[in-house]
Amino acid sequence: MLLGATRKVADSVVAFVNLRDASGALLTGRVINWSVADSTIVQPY
């Protein structure tokens, strides 16, 4: 029971952080930076 509730709260926090980052992406450019970093990590060359 407790684990389920904790997981639910964690999901809510993750959703909130994602929403906040998406809304602040144009100002901070963080999403773009993450995308570039992900591409760099994914490609071995």
Long-range contacts (C-beta under 8 A, 24 or more apart in sequence): none
